[in-house]
Amino acid sequence: MTDLRTRLRAVPTLTGTPPPFDPVRTPETPHPLFVDWLLDAVDRQVPEACAATLSTVRADGRPNARVLILKDVTDDGWQFASSASSRKGEELAASPYAALTFYWIPLGRQVRVLGRVEPADPEDSARDFLARPMPARAETLAGRQSAVLDDPADIGAVVAEQTERLTTEPGLIAPNWTLYTLQAEEVEFWQADPDRRHLRLRYRLDAPNWSKERLWP
Ligand SMILES: Cc1cc2nc3c(=O)[nH]c(=O)nc-3n(C[C@H](O)[C@H](O)[C@H](O)COP(=O)(O)O)c2cc1C
């Protein structure tokens, strides 16, 4: 049998077709360039273009990461939402710094966004919660994300109970549901090159100004 190392070496990577990108003709701040790249990915039907890896720091200083959905990008930053009582929520409360990493395979593009994370005010978090589909709201109302599941049958029972509550009270808000904003301090745009001269453009915030620099691949 072929060993794993050999099989992995045979898996193609960087298979995308990068669109034209001139790092010299880029905006002064990273936000509009990010939105351009994101919308390129959406328009070209990159699967789940708004999924990103959110990396946080645990209490013992070690990293943790998981995938979630980008909700919006505003002048304030990159927004995502989750339960404040989840593991990531607890990590962000203790150490409010994170990284978001996007990889749009068909475009050969990666973006890394680093910065401080702030919870939104309860009204904005509630608005985000109410825009979610019923099953997602019922699940969140159960309020158990990242807790240990002793009996898988509990999920059905608890979600059915919360769905019932939502049917009679559709305006219910899960108190822990939180919209977070990652206020970028550093954003790196990376685009693959067939000759391995990958393009890297890093923005860094020295408030209130952003600087830009190219990086070696
Ligand atoms: C494509 C995708 C999208 C997801 N979107 C979210 C999301 O928007 N919010 C969220 O809390 N979890 C989302 N999850 C689940 C998380 O990856 C994770 O399992 C969950 O938030 C618990 O993480 P934690 O234990 O680190 O808090 C998503 C997972 C995937 C694969």
PDBQT file of the ligand as one rigid body, heavy atoms in Angstrom, charges set to zero:
ROOT
HETATM    1  C1  LIG A 301     -18.679  26.328   7.589  1.00  0.00    +0.000 C 
HETATM    2  C2  LIG A 301     -18.873  26.478   9.069  1.00  0.00    +0.000 A 
HETATM    3  C3  LIG A 301     -19.517  27.605   9.557  1.00  0.00    +0.000 A 
HETATM    4  C4  LIG A 301     -19.689  27.789  10.932  1.00  0.00    +0.000 A 
HETATM    5  N1  LIG A 301     -20.224  28.957  11.368  1.00  0.00    +0.000 NA
HETATM    6  C5  LIG A 301     -20.272  29.205  12.693  1.00  0.00    +0.000 A 
HETATM    7  C6  LIG A 301     -20.691  30.487  13.162  1.00  0.00    +0.000 A 
HETATM    8  O1  LIG A 301     -20.980  31.419  12.392  1.00  0.00    +0.000 OA
HETATM    9  N2  LIG A 301     -20.729  30.666  14.521  1.00  0.00    +0.000 N 
HETATM   10  C7  LIG A 301     -20.399  29.665  15.401  1.00  0.00    +0.000 A 
HETATM   11  O2  LIG A 301     -20.476  29.894  16.611  1.00  0.00    +0.000 OA
HETATM   12  N3  LIG A 301     -19.981  28.454  14.979  1.00  0.00    +0.000 NA
HETATM   13  C8  LIG A 301     -19.897  28.196  13.647  1.00  0.00    +0.000 A 
HETATM   14  N4  LIG A 301     -19.445  26.979  13.204  1.00  0.00    +0.000 N 
HETATM   15  C9  LIG A 301     -19.085  25.948  14.200  1.00  0.00    +0.000 C 
HETATM   16  C10 LIG A 301     -17.663  26.191  14.742  1.00  0.00    +0.000 C 
HETATM   17  O3  LIG A 301     -16.686  25.726  13.827  1.00  0.00    +0.000 OA
HETATM   18  C11 LIG A 301     -17.406  25.533  16.105  1.00  0.00    +0.000 C 
HETATM   19  O4  LIG A 301     -17.608  24.149  16.017  1.00  0.00    +0.000 OA
HETATM   20  C12 LIG A 301     -18.335  26.070  17.220  1.00  0.00    +0.000 C 
HETATM   21  O5  LIG A 301     -18.504  27.464  17.114  1.00  0.00    +0.000 OA
HETATM   22  C13 LIG A 301     -17.751  25.743  18.593  1.00  0.00    +0.000 C 
HETATM   23  O6  LIG A 301     -16.457  26.284  18.702  1.00  0.00    +0.000 OA
HETATM   24  P1  LIG A 301     -15.762  26.544  20.128  1.00  0.00    +0.000 P 
HETATM   25  O7  LIG A 301     -15.931  25.277  20.908  1.00  0.00    +0.000 OA
HETATM   26  O8  LIG A 301     -14.330  26.834  19.818  1.00  0.00    +0.000 OA
HETATM   27  O9  LIG A 301     -16.463  27.703  20.766  1.00  0.00    +0.000 OA
HETATM   28  C14 LIG A 301     -19.266  26.775  11.840  1.00  0.00    +0.000 A 
HETATM   29  C15 LIG A 301     -18.634  25.631  11.335  1.00  0.00    +0.000 A 
HETATM   30  C16 LIG A 301     -18.425  25.494   9.984  1.00  0.00    +0.000 A 
HETATM   31  C17 LIG A 301     -17.679  24.269   9.477  1.00  0.00    +0.000 C 
ENDROOT
TORSDOF 0
